Amino acid sequence: MTKTKIRRPKAETPKGFRDYFGVEVTARKAMLDRIAAVYHRYGFDPLETSAVETVEALGKFLPDVDRPNEGVFAWQEDDKDWLALRYDLTAPLARVAAQYRNDLPSPYRRYAMGPVWRNEKPGPGRFRQFYQCDADTVGASSVAADAEICAMLADVFEELGLGGDFVVRINNRKVLNGVMEAAGVLDPAEPSKFEHERGIVLRAIDKLDRLGEEGVRALLGEGRKDESGDFTKGAGLPSAAADVVLAFTAARRETGAETCAALRDLVGNSKIGADGVDELEEMAGLLAAQGYGSDRIVIDPSVVRGLGYYTGPVFEAELTFEILDEKGRKRQFGSVAGGGRYDDLVKRFTGQAVPATGVSIGVDRLLAALHAKGRVEAQAQGPVVVTVMDKGRMADYQAMVGELRRAGIRAEVYLGNPKNFGNQLKYADKRASPVAVIQGSDEAARGVVQVKDLILGAKIAENATLEEWKERPAQIEVRREALVATVQAMLRGEA
């Protein structure tokens, strides 16, 4: 009689997802706690929303998506509503602002931190689940709210020890609209006209870093053929109009005032363009009054990411220090946060325009930056391990660990098989434990314990001289009542 083979599930992470272990989770929490402290200082309140929203509430805001549910993880609930995992933290905020509009203060200032999910093709460093950290103000039309977000973002980087290694760059969608009007692809009297061409212009200037001026100019004109021979149809702008668009992206000057003057020339008689320049000048003045100079926050028209989504000011935070890429070449770390004004999002629910502005920080990228700058411990310190020499005396060992915990020391009793004492020390090593506590029957009878400095012991084993060993041995015997004080001293490096 043959036995049916049991099919066991594969122990593997789904494609595009990953697991996070001790030090990674601890480092991320510590970073988010420091960011939250800055947000709290600015008067923002925390908000937690459900990970699941209706597809209707989420809307269609993912770029380059043709089908309603493409880009999100969605399912139908018993032939009723379609539900989906949230793909960002902004769409749920819009739902909250509309649902509780009679209960929330206006303006409503909130921050949110948590995982989001994108049903996209995964790649190196690109996962389907990742963390975001957002801060938004809903209900404030003044660009003072945008300036405040930029100041707060700068303070976040200062708080994380990245002072001198970042810059927050500001642009404005209205200025770009004015440039498009001057270039002949925006008619204020007929906004829907040239909509297709404007989309091509937006996508083209968004590729400036990758394609360079020549490649973008081709996309602004008749089109561009790439290295594989594929042809991308362009916006069809005449050469003079393309010059205006490219001049916009290169309009940054030595000072914010000079940049704004250059932009004012480019937008010409466009009212919306002039309004955008006015907003940039006002933001620059508000930030300067708070002491934020061009070493931290600058007006930079080359910021184009998100201009298809935002309706006014747009900002991006870049880390300016150099790292080595996978080929060993030096490059700037790059963007870790972005945001701007989006005045049309809540309108989907209420039919009424509700101004809003905010920023989103890429948590994983920012944490990687802190690692690169040595601002995160490579390995978190583990707990003190109380070893077990005699299973019959487990209550004594639990009493020791209880004392250590009451003194604020992270500690645990070894709960594996205590038969092989060497395995207990291997366990402590794998846990990155700084100290091991040892008490056998002989020590118990004499009222003492052995306290072993595992970090010092490893150093001594590597390169200490005999004299250094004698002067400060890695393991000492102390009275039982001195256990807590001795462990505290060892953790301070004083024992």
TORPA-859373 format. One line per field, with one value per residue (C-alpha): x, y, z; residue in three letters; chain. Coordinates in Angstrom, 2 decimals, decimal comma, padded with zeros to 5 digits, always signed. Example, Ala and Ser with C-alpha at 12.3 -4.5 7.8 and 13.67 -1.06 7.14 Angstrom:
residues 2
px [+012,30 / +013,67];
py [-004,50 / -001,06];
pz [+007,80 / +007,14];
type [ALA / SER];
mol [A / A];
end
This chain:
residues 495
px [+000,00 / +001,51 / +001,40 / +000,18 / +003,04 / +002,35 / +002,71 / +004,30 / +004,16 / +007,38 / +008,94 / +009,59 / +008,62 / +006,15 / +007,75 / +008,20 / +007,94 / +010,55 / +010,92 / +012,41 / +014,34 / +015,30 / +017,88 / +016,06 / +012,73 / +014,38 / +016,33 / +013,24 / +011,15 / +013,85 / +014,05 / +010,26 / +010,01 / +012,47 / +010,57 / +007,28 / +008,79 / +009,50 / +005,98 / +004,52 / +006,59 / +004,97 / +001,48 / +000,64 / -001,46 / -000,99 / -003,58 / -003,92 / -006,29 / -007,28 / -004,92 / -008,00 / -010,09 / -012,82 / -011,45 / -013,89 / -012,46 / -008,86 / -009,55 / -007,17 / -004,01 / -001,25 / +000,70 / +000,48 / -002,45 / -005,19 / -007,44 / -009,22 / -007,58 / -004,17 / -001,43 / -003,39 / -004,16 / -007,96 / -010,77 / -014,54 / -016,50 / -019,43 / -020,50 / -020,59 / -017,86 / -014,37 / -011,80 / -008,05 / -004,93 / -003,98 / -001,27 / -000,34 / -001,32 / -002,77 / -005,87 / -007,03 / -006,45 / -008,76 / -011,47 / -010,97 / -011,07 / -014,38 / -015,93 / -015,16 / -015,21 / -017,73 / -015,67 / -012,09 / -010,49 / -009,86 / -007,10 / -006,44 / -002,78 / -001,91 / +001,00 / +000,82 / +003,38 / +002,86 / +003,09 / +001,52 / +001,13 / +001,66 / +000,75 / +003,65 / +006,47 / +009,18 / +012,84 / +016,16 / +015,38 / +011,77 / +009,21 / +005,44 / +005,18 / +007,08 / +006,80 / +005,76 / +005,88 / +003,57 / +002,63 / -000,20 / -002,25 / -005,81 / -007,88 / -005,17 / -004,95 / -002,04 / +001,42 / +002,49 / +001,32 / +003,63 / +006,53 / +005,88 / +006,05 / +009,42 / +010,76 / +009,54 / +011,19 / +014,50 / +014,16 / +013,63 / +016,99 / +018,70 / +017,16 / +018,48 / +022,04 / +022,07 / +022,70 / +024,82 / +024,01 / +020,59 / +018,72 / +014,96 / +014,20 / +010,99 / +009,17 / +005,58 / +003,15 / +001,56 / +004,88 / +005,13 / +001,57 / +002,62 / +005,60 / +003,31 / +001,01 / +004,00 / +005,03 / +001,56 / +000,37 / -002,02 / -005,06 / -006,61 / -009,90 / -010,00 / -008,08 / -008,82 / -007,16 / -003,59 / -004,08 / -002,35 / +000,60 / +000,97 / +001,12 / +003,99 / +005,78 / +005,44 / +006,76 / +009,59 / +010,97 / +010,62 / +013,25 / +015,76 / +018,19 / +018,19 / +017,98 / +019,72 / +018,71 / +019,08 / +016,79 / +014,15 / +014,28 / +013,56 / +010,51 / +009,28 / +009,55 / +008,72 / +009,86 / +012,81 / +014,26 / +016,02 / +019,03 / +016,85 / +015,27 / +011,87 / +010,32 / +008,41 / +006,16 / +006,84 / +004,69 / +005,22 / +006,40 / +008,25 / +011,89 / +011,19 / +008,54 / +010,90 / +013,49 / +011,03 / +010,31 / +014,00 / +014,84 / +012,30 / +014,15 / +017,47 / +016,24 / +017,90 / +020,24 / +022,54 / +019,74 / +016,02 / +015,26 / +017,28 / +015,60 / +012,15 / +013,10 / +014,19 / +010,94 / +008,89 / +010,53 / +009,76 / +006,04 / +005,58 / +001,96 / +000,57 / -001,50 / -001,26 / +002,50 / +002,82 / +000,72 / +003,13 / +006,15 / +004,41 / +003,89 / +007,55 / +008,62 / +006,24 / +007,51 / +011,12 / +010,33 / +008,56 / +011,41 / +014,07 / +012,22 / +012,59 / +016,30 / +016,19 / +018,78 / +019,78 / +022,10 / +018,97 / +016,01 / +016,26 / +013,97 / +014,87 / +012,78 / +014,47 / +012,20 / +009,64 / +008,62 / +004,99 / +004,11 / +001,39 / -000,26 / +000,28 / -001,57 / +000,83 / +004,10 / +006,01 / +009,09 / +011,70 / +014,34 / +017,70 / +020,64 / +023,79 / +026,53 / +028,23 / +027,97 / +029,35 / +026,91 / +026,95 / +029,76 / +031,91 / +031,22 / +030,58 / +027,11 / +024,88 / +022,51 / +019,56 / +015,90 / +014,36 / +011,15 / +008,72 / +005,44 / +003,42 / +000,00 / -002,92 / -006,11 / -008,42 / -008,18 / -010,88 / -013,17 / -013,82 / -015,89 / -017,53 / -017,76 / -016,16 / -012,54 / -010,50 / -006,90 / -004,24 / -000,47 / +001,90 / +005,06 / +005,92 / +009,25 / +010,59 / +011,30 / +013,50 / +015,63 / +016,08 / +017,04 / +019,56 / +020,99 / +021,40 / +023,21 / +025,49 / +026,35 / +026,93 / +023,94 / +022,47 / +024,09 / +025,28 / +024,02 / +021,62 / +022,70 / +020,93 / +019,65 / +021,68 / +021,40 / +021,04 / +022,35 / +020,90 / +023,35 / +020,74 / +017,18 / +015,91 / +016,85 / +014,85 / +013,02 / +016,38 / +017,32 / +013,92 / +014,42 / +017,74 / +016,26 / +013,34 / +015,74 / +017,60 / +014,37 / +013,11 / +016,38 / +015,57 / +018,01 / +016,91 / +017,38 / +016,20 / +016,72 / +018,03 / +015,02 / +016,60 / +018,13 / +020,69 / +022,57 / +025,44 / +026,67 / +028,66 / +025,43 / +024,12 / +027,10 / +026,69 / +023,08 / +024,14 / +026,61 / +023,93 / +021,68 / +024,48 / +024,25 / +026,65 / +026,68 / +026,05 / +025,19 / +026,37 / +025,52 / +026,04 / +025,41 / +028,82 / +028,29 / +024,77 / +026,10 / +028,63 / +026,09 / +027,95 / +027,46 / +029,82 / +029,25 / +030,83 / +031,44 / +030,89 / +031,90 / +035,14 / +035,74 / +035,58 / +038,01 / +040,43 / +040,30 / +041,27 / +044,20 / +044,60 / +047,92 / +048,27 / +048,74 / +045,49 / +043,69 / +044,90 / +044,11 / +040,55 / +039,33 / +036,23 / +034,57 / +034,33 / +032,78 / +030,58 / +028,20 / +024,68 / +023,27 / +025,71 / +024,45 / +022,42 / +025,07 / +027,79 / +025,80 / +024,99 / +028,68 / +029,61 / +027,03 / +028,59 / +032,06 / +033,15 / +033,39];
py [+000,00 / +003,30 / +006,28 / +009,58 / +012,03 / +015,05 / +018,25 / +020,83 / +024,57 / +026,24 / +028,39 / +031,40 / +035,07 / +035,98 / +037,68 / +041,38 / +041,17 / +040,83 / +040,14 / +042,58 / +041,33 / +042,76 / +045,46 / +046,63 / +047,00 / +048,67 / +051,13 / +052,04 / +052,60 / +054,76 / +056,89 / +057,24 / +058,18 / +061,05 / +062,19 / +062,03 / +064,21 / +066,92 / +066,64 / +066,81 / +069,93 / +071,58 / +070,83 / +067,85 / +065,00 / +061,30 / +059,46 / +055,73 / +054,58 / +051,09 / +049,29 / +048,48 / +051,05 / +050,75 / +051,00 / +053,86 / +055,80 / +055,15 / +056,56 / +056,34 / +058,22 / +055,77 / +056,91 / +055,14 / +052,95 / +052,15 / +049,72 / +050,73 / +048,05 / +047,87 / +048,83 / +047,87 / +044,61 / +044,46 / +041,94 / +041,96 / +041,53 / +039,08 / +040,64 / +044,05 / +046,65 / +046,22 / +046,60 / +047,20 / +047,58 / +051,27 / +052,24 / +055,44 / +057,41 / +060,43 / +058,84 / +057,57 / +061,08 / +062,53 / +060,06 / +060,90 / +064,66 / +064,25 / +061,71 / +063,64 / +067,17 / +068,33 / +066,96 / +067,79 / +071,19 / +073,20 / +073,36 / +069,72 / +068,87 / +065,19 / +062,82 / +059,12 / +056,32 / +052,79 / +050,23 / +050,68 / +048,15 / +048,44 / +045,62 / +046,39 / +044,42 / +044,05 / +044,66 / +045,19 / +047,36 / +047,73 / +045,94 / +045,61 / +046,55 / +049,48 / +052,13 / +055,73 / +058,63 / +061,54 / +064,90 / +066,99 / +070,10 / +070,00 / +073,18 / +075,87 / +077,73 / +079,98 / +079,05 / +079,60 / +075,99 / +074,86 / +076,82 / +075,23 / +071,74 / +072,59 / +073,99 / +070,94 / +068,65 / +070,49 / +070,11 / +066,36 / +065,99 / +068,14 / +065,99 / +062,83 / +064,17 / +064,97 / +068,72 / +069,95 / +066,83 / +067,77 / +070,36 / +070,92 / +072,15 / +074,04 / +074,55 / +075,46 / +073,83 / +077,20 / +078,49 / +075,50 / +076,16 / +079,72 / +078,44 / +076,09 / +079,03 / +081,00 / +077,96 / +077,72 / +074,43 / +075,86 / +078,00 / +079,39 / +079,94 / +076,28 / +074,20 / +070,83 / +071,94 / +070,60 / +068,27 / +065,41 / +067,60 / +068,89 / +065,31 / +064,61 / +067,79 / +066,78 / +063,28 / +064,65 / +067,12 / +064,45 / +062,49 / +065,36 / +063,63 / +060,44 / +061,74 / +065,10 / +068,28 / +066,77 / +063,83 / +066,02 / +068,49 / +065,62 / +064,59 / +068,18 / +068,25 / +065,51 / +062,61 / +060,47 / +057,14 / +055,27 / +052,96 / +049,95 / +051,78 / +052,30 / +055,67 / +057,79 / +060,43 / +063,93 / +066,90 / +068,61 / +071,92 / +074,29 / +074,93 / +078,32 / +076,80 / +073,97 / +076,62 / +078,20 / +074,86 / +073,96 / +077,45 / +076,87 / +073,78 / +075,66 / +078,89 / +078,46 / +081,34 / +082,22 / +083,57 / +082,89 / +086,46 / +086,06 / +082,72 / +084,24 / +087,13 / +084,66 / +082,73 / +085,93 / +086,68 / +083,19 / +083,20 / +086,54 / +087,74 / +084,48 / +085,26 / +081,77 / +081,81 / +085,16 / +083,80 / +080,88 / +083,17 / +085,27 / +082,11 / +081,14 / +084,63 / +084,53 / +081,10 / +082,28 / +085,28 / +083,18 / +080,67 / +083,37 / +084,96 / +081,65 / +081,40 / +078,83 / +079,94 / +078,54 / +076,08 / +074,16 / +075,26 / +076,61 / +077,55 / +075,18 / +074,94 / +071,65 / +069,90 / +068,33 / +065,04 / +065,12 / +068,21 / +066,22 / +065,58 / +068,76 / +072,04 / +074,60 / +074,46 / +071,20 / +070,22 / +067,50 / +066,70 / +065,40 / +064,08 / +065,55 / +063,31 / +060,81 / +057,03 / +054,31 / +052,61 / +048,91 / +049,52 / +051,42 / +054,84 / +057,91 / +059,45 / +061,58 / +059,66 / +061,53 / +062,09 / +060,73 / +062,81 / +064,73 / +066,56 / +069,57 / +071,17 / +069,05 / +071,07 / +068,68 / +065,41 / +065,90 / +067,45 / +063,94 / +063,21 / +066,54 / +068,33 / +071,31 / +072,37 / +071,74 / +073,03 / +070,59 / +070,30 / +067,66 / +065,63 / +061,93 / +060,51 / +057,28 / +055,45 / +052,68 / +055,09 / +057,47 / +054,60 / +053,42 / +056,95 / +056,91 / +053,57 / +055,02 / +057,98 / +055,76 / +057,24 / +053,80 / +051,11 / +048,24 / +045,79 / +046,46 / +045,33 / +042,18 / +041,29 / +040,22 / +036,42 / +034,67 / +031,15 / +028,01 / +025,70 / +023,79 / +023,28 / +022,75 / +026,34 / +028,04 / +030,21 / +031,67 / +032,51 / +034,11 / +036,19 / +037,46 / +038,39 / +040,09 / +042,32 / +043,24 / +044,14 / +046,24 / +048,19 / +048,93 / +046,37 / +044,24 / +040,64 / +037,07 / +033,61 / +030,95 / +028,73 / +026,16 / +022,82 / +023,77 / +020,49 / +021,91 / +025,16 / +026,03 / +026,18 / +028,77 / +031,04 / +030,45 / +031,50 / +034,66 / +035,39 / +034,97 / +037,32 / +039,93 / +039,82 / +042,17 / +040,23 / +036,70 / +035,88 / +032,50 / +030,83 / +027,15 / +025,28 / +026,23 / +029,96 / +029,78 / +028,19 / +031,01 / +033,74 / +034,94 / +035,08 / +035,13 / +038,07 / +037,67 / +040,70 / +039,10 / +042,17 / +042,67 / +038,91 / +038,89 / +041,83 / +040,19 / +036,93 / +038,84 / +041,02 / +041,73 / +041,16 / +039,00 / +042,14 / +043,64 / +040,39 / +040,44 / +044,14 / +043,77 / +040,19 / +039,54 / +037,53 / +038,56 / +037,11 / +039,41 / +039,08 / +038,12 / +041,41 / +043,35 / +041,72 / +044,64 / +047,28 / +045,14 / +044,54 / +048,26 / +049,10 / +046,57 / +048,00 / +051,43 / +049,94 / +050,72 / +047,27];
pz [+000,00 / -001,09 / +001,16 / -000,25 / -000,36 / +001,78 / -000,21 / +002,00 / +001,27 / +000,20 / +002,89 / +000,68 / +000,56 / -002,21 / -005,21 / -004,65 / -000,86 / +001,88 / +005,59 / +008,10 / +011,12 / +014,52 / +013,77 / +010,62 / +012,43 / +015,41 / +013,25 / +011,22 / +014,35 / +015,91 / +012,75 / +012,47 / +016,15 / +015,59 / +012,49 / +014,42 / +017,14 / +014,54 / +013,11 / +016,61 / +017,33 / +014,30 / +015,63 / +013,40 / +014,81 / +014,01 / +011,93 / +011,29 / +008,56 / +007,46 / +005,10 / +002,99 / +001,12 / -001,48 / -005,01 / -005,59 / -002,65 / -003,69 / -007,13 / -010,06 / -009,20 / -010,05 / -013,14 / -016,51 / -015,48 / -017,99 / -016,10 / -012,84 / -010,67 / -012,31 / -009,91 / -006,79 / -005,01 / -005,30 / -004,79 / -004,90 / -001,68 / -002,28 / -005,59 / -003,93 / -003,50 / -004,84 / -002,08 / -002,37 / -000,27 / -000,10 / -002,60 / -000,75 / +002,36 / +000,54 / -000,97 / +002,46 / +003,85 / +001,21 / +002,25 / +005,95 / +005,27 / +003,44 / +005,82 / +009,02 / +007,62 / +010,24 / +013,13 / +012,15 / +012,70 / +009,57 / +008,55 / +009,51 / +010,04 / +010,18 / +009,74 / +008,92 / +008,78 / +007,55 / +004,76 / +001,32 / -001,48 / -005,24 / -007,62 / -009,91 / -011,45 / -008,77 / -009,49 / -007,68 / -004,66 / -005,84 / -003,68 / -003,76 / -000,09 / +001,35 / +004,03 / +003,58 / +006,02 / +005,14 / +006,58 / +005,11 / +005,77 / +004,44 / +004,25 / +003,98 / +000,68 / +001,69 / +000,43 / +004,05 / +004,50 / +001,66 / +003,14 / +006,53 / +005,02 / +003,46 / +006,74 / +008,62 / +006,06 / +006,52 / +010,29 / +009,87 / +008,12 / +010,73 / +013,48 / +011,79 / +011,70 / +007,97 / +008,32 / +005,42 / +003,38 / +002,00 / -000,01 / -000,37 / -003,88 / -004,73 / -008,04 / -009,00 / -011,44 / -012,18 / -013,50 / -015,83 / -017,00 / -017,75 / -019,70 / -021,65 / -022,38 / -023,65 / -025,72 / -027,28 / -025,75 / -023,13 / -023,87 / -020,64 / -022,48 / -023,56 / -020,95 / -022,60 / -025,83 / -026,33 / -023,33 / -025,16 / -026,12 / -022,55 / -021,30 / -023,68 / -022,54 / -018,88 / -019,51 / -021,64 / -019,10 / -016,41 / -018,37 / -018,47 / -016,09 / -018,16 / -021,74 / -021,44 / -023,25 / -026,73 / -025,97 / -024,32 / -027,22 / -029,61 / -027,54 / -027,44 / -031,24 / -033,73 / -031,59 / -030,57 / -031,68 / -028,87 / -029,10 / -029,91 / -032,85 / -031,19 / -032,03 / -029,49 / -031,01 / -029,70 / -028,73 / -032,11 / -030,63 / -032,97 / -032,10 / -030,47 / -028,19 / -027,21 / -026,35 / -023,90 / -022,16 / -021,87 / -020,62 / -017,84 / -016,57 / -016,68 / -015,08 / -011,70 / -010,85 / -007,96 / -005,75 / -005,43 / -006,49 / -009,68 / -010,41 / -009,98 / -012,27 / -014,97 / -014,61 / -014,83 / -018,14 / -019,43 / -018,55 / -020,28 / -020,14 / -018,69 / -015,59 / -014,14 / -014,72 / -012,95 / -010,05 / -009,76 / -009,64 / -006,98 / -004,89 / -005,20 / -004,10 / -001,13 / -000,04 / -000,34 / +001,89 / +004,51 / +004,66 / +004,81 / +007,75 / +009,62 / +008,85 / +006,05 / +003,51 / +000,12 / +001,86 / +002,88 / +000,72 / -002,85 / -005,74 / -008,57 / -011,79 / -012,71 / -010,17 / -012,49 / -010,88 / -009,82 / -011,83 / -013,59 / -010,21 / -008,22 / -008,75 / -007,25 / -005,32 / -005,63 / -003,62 / -003,56 / -000,95 / -002,11 / -000,15 / -001,64 / -000,27 / -002,57 / -002,50 / -004,76 / -007,15 / -007,98 / -010,49 / -007,99 / -009,52 / -007,37 / -007,50 / -005,32 / -003,07 / -004,59 / -003,77 / -000,56 / -000,29 / -002,45 / -002,22 / -003,19 / -003,37 / -004,58 / -004,37 / -006,26 / -004,32 / -001,66 / -004,28 / -005,63 / -002,51 / -001,71 / -005,04 / -003,34 / -003,82 / -000,67 / -000,67 / +000,53 / +000,59 / +001,90 / +001,62 / +001,52 / +002,70 / +001,25 / +004,49 / +003,10 / +001,05 / +003,97 / +006,26 / +003,64 / +003,62 / +007,40 / +007,12 / +004,42 / +006,70 / +009,74 / +011,58 / +012,34 / +014,46 / +012,29 / +014,88 / +017,72 / +021,17 / +022,31 / +025,77 / +028,79 / +028,95 / +032,30 / +031,70 / +033,27 / +035,05 / +037,04 / +035,67 / +039,21 / +040,11 / +037,33 / +039,90 / +041,03 / +037,46 / +036,85 / +040,01 / +038,61 / +035,25 / +037,00 / +038,95 / +035,79 / +033,98 / +036,88 / +036,63 / +032,98 / +031,56 / +028,61 / +029,78 / +029,29 / +030,78 / +028,40 / +027,65 / +025,38 / +026,41 / +029,11 / +028,93 / +026,80 / +028,38 / +025,23 / +023,27 / +025,72 / +025,01 / +021,26 / +021,65 / +023,48 / +020,70 / +018,01 / +020,00 / +020,12 / +023,91 / +025,74 / +029,04 / +030,27 / +033,89 / +035,23 / +038,53 / +039,24 / +042,47 / +043,87 / +043,20 / +044,65 / +047,85 / +048,23 / +047,36 / +044,25 / +040,48 / +037,52 / +035,15 / +031,72 / +029,47 / +026,07 / +024,02 / +025,94 / +025,85 / +022,06 / +021,88 / +024,32 / +022,37 / +019,24 / +020,24 / +023,96 / +025,70 / +028,83 / +030,92 / +029,54 / +030,34 / +033,94 / +034,34 / +033,14 / +032,79 / +030,71 / +033,50 / +037,14 / +040,28 / +042,39 / +045,31 / +044,27 / +045,61 / +043,39 / +040,16 / +038,85 / +039,62 / +038,00 / +034,81 / +034,61 / +034,93 / +032,24 / +029,87 / +030,46 / +029,84 / +033,40 / +035,05];
type [MET / THR / LYS / THR / LYS / ILE / ARG / ARG / PRO / LYS / ALA / GLU / THR / PRO / LYS / GLY / PHE / ARG / ASP / TYR / PHE / GLY / VAL / GLU / VAL / THR / ALA / ARG / LYS / ALA / MET / LEU / ASP / ARG / ILE / ALA / ALA / VAL / TYR / HIS / ARG / TYR / GLY / PHE / ASP / PRO / LEU / GLU / THR / SER / ALA / VAL / GLU / THR / VAL / GLU / ALA / LEU / GLY / LYS / PHE / LEU / PRO / ASP / VAL / ASP / ARG / PRO / ASN / GLU / GLY / VAL / PHE / ALA / TRP / GLN / GLU / ASP / ASP / LYS / ASP / TRP / LEU / ALA / LEU / ARG / TYR / ASP / LEU / THR / ALA / PRO / LEU / ALA / ARG / VAL / ALA / ALA / GLN / TYR / ARG / ASN / ASP / LEU / PRO / SER / PRO / TYR / ARG / ARG / TYR / ALA / MET / GLY / PRO / VAL / TRP / ARG / ASN / GLU / LYS / PRO / GLY / PRO / GLY / ARG / PHE / ARG / GLN / PHE / TYR / GLN / CYS / ASP / ALA / ASP / THR / VAL / GLY / ALA / SER / SER / VAL / ALA / ALA / ASP / ALA / GLU / ILE / CYS / ALA / MET / LEU / ALA / ASP / VAL / PHE / GLU / GLU / LEU / GLY / LEU / GLY / GLY / ASP / PHE / VAL / VAL / ARG / ILE / ASN / ASN / ARG / LYS / VAL / LEU / ASN / GLY / VAL / MET / GLU / ALA / ALA / GLY / VAL / LEU / ASP / PRO / ALA / GLU / PRO / SER / LYS / PHE / GLU / HIS / GLU / ARG / GLY / ILE / VAL / LEU / ARG / ALA / ILE / ASP / LYS / LEU / ASP / ARG / LEU / GLY / GLU / GLU / GLY / VAL / ARG / ALA / LEU / LEU / GLY / GLU / GLY / ARG / LYS / ASP / GLU / SER / GLY / ASP / PHE / THR / LYS / GLY / ALA / GLY / LEU / PRO / SER / ALA / ALA / ALA / ASP / VAL / VAL / LEU / ALA / PHE / THR / ALA / ALA / ARG / ARG / GLU / THR / GLY / ALA / GLU / THR / CYS / ALA / ALA / LEU / ARG / ASP / LEU / VAL / GLY / ASN / SER / LYS / ILE / GLY / ALA / ASP / GLY / VAL / ASP / GLU / LEU / GLU / GLU / MET / ALA / GLY / LEU / LEU / ALA / ALA / GLN / GLY / TYR / GLY / SER / ASP / ARG / ILE / VAL / ILE / ASP / PRO / SER / VAL / VAL / ARG / GLY / LEU / GLY / TYR / TYR / THR / GLY / PRO / VAL / PHE / GLU / ALA / GLU / LEU / THR / PHE / GLU / ILE / LEU / ASP / GLU / LYS / GLY / ARG / LYS / ARG / GLN / PHE / GLY / SER / VAL / ALA / GLY / GLY / GLY / ARG / TYR / ASP / ASP / LEU / VAL / LYS / ARG / PHE / THR / GLY / GLN / ALA / VAL / PRO / ALA / THR / GLY / VAL / SER / ILE / GLY / VAL / ASP / ARG / LEU / LEU / ALA / ALA / LEU / HIS / ALA / LYS / GLY / ARG / VAL / GLU / ALA / GLN / ALA / GLN / GLY / PRO / VAL / VAL / VAL / THR / VAL / MET / ASP / LYS / GLY / ARG / MET / ALA / ASP / TYR / GLN / ALA / MET / VAL / GLY / GLU / LEU / ARG / ARG / ALA / GLY / ILE / ARG / ALA / GLU / VAL / TYR / LEU / GLY / ASN / PRO / LYS / ASN / PHE / GLY / ASN / GLN / LEU / LYS / TYR / ALA / ASP / LYS / ARG / ALA / SER / PRO / VAL / ALA / VAL / ILE / GLN / GLY / SER / ASP / GLU / ALA / ALA / ARG / GLY / VAL / VAL / GLN / VAL / LYS / ASP / LEU / ILE / LEU / GLY / ALA / LYS / ILE / ALA / GLU / ASN / ALA / THR / LEU / GLU / GLU / TRP / LYS / GLU / ARG / PRO / ALA / GLN / ILE / GLU / VAL / ARG / ARG / GLU / ALA / LEU / VAL / ALA / THR / VAL / GLN / ALA / MET / LEU / ARG / GLY / GLU / ALA];
mol [A / A / A / A / A / A / A / A / A / A / A / A / A / A / A / A / A / A / A / A / A / A / A / A / A / A / A / A / A / A / A / A / A / A / A / A / A / A / A / A / A / A / A / A / A / A / A / A / A / A / A / A / A / A / A / A / A / A / A / A / A / A / A / A / A / A / A / A / A / A / A / A / A / A / A / A / A / A / A / A / A / A / A / A / A / A / A / A / A / A / A / A / A / A / A / A / A / A / A / A / A / A / A / A / A / A / A / A / A / A / A / A / A / A / A / A / A / A / A / A / A / A / A / A / A / A / A / A / A / A / A / A / A / A / A / A / A / A / A / A / A / A / A / A / A / A / A / A / A / A / A / A / A / A / A / A / A / A / A / A / A / A / A / A / A / A / A / A / A / A / A / A / A / A / A / A / A / A / A / A / A / A / A / A / A / A / A / A / A / A / A / A / A / A / A / A / A / A / A / A / A / A / A / A / A / A / A / A / A / A / A / A / A / A / A / A / A / A / A / A / A / A / A / A / A / A / A / A / A / A / A / A / A / A / A / A / A / A / A / A / A / A / A / A / A / A / A / A / A / A / A / A / A / A / A / A / A / A / A / A / A / A / A / A / A / A / A / A / A / A / A / A / A / A / A / A / A / A / A / A / A / A / A / A / A / A / A / A / A / A / A / A / A / A / A / A / A / A / A / A / A / A / A / A / A / A / A / A / A / A / A / A / A / A / A / A / A / A / A / A / A / A / A / A / A / A / A / A / A / A / A / A / A / A / A / A / A / A / A / A / A / A / A / A / A / A / A / A / A / A / A / A / A / A / A / A / A / A / A / A / A / A / A / A / A / A / A / A / A / A / A / A / A / A / A / A / A / A / A / A / A / A / A / A / A / A / A / A / A / A / A / A / A / A / A / A / A / A / A / A / A / A / A / A / A / A / A / A / A / A / A / A / A / A / A / A / A / A / A / A / A / A / A / A / A / A / A / A / A / A / A / A / A / A / A / A / A / A / A / A / A / A / A / A / A / A / A / A / A / A / A / A / A / A / A / A / A / A / A / A / A / A / A / A / A / A / A / A / A / A / A / A / A / A / A / A / A / A / A / A / A / A / A / A / A / A / A / A / A / A / A / A / A / A / A];
end
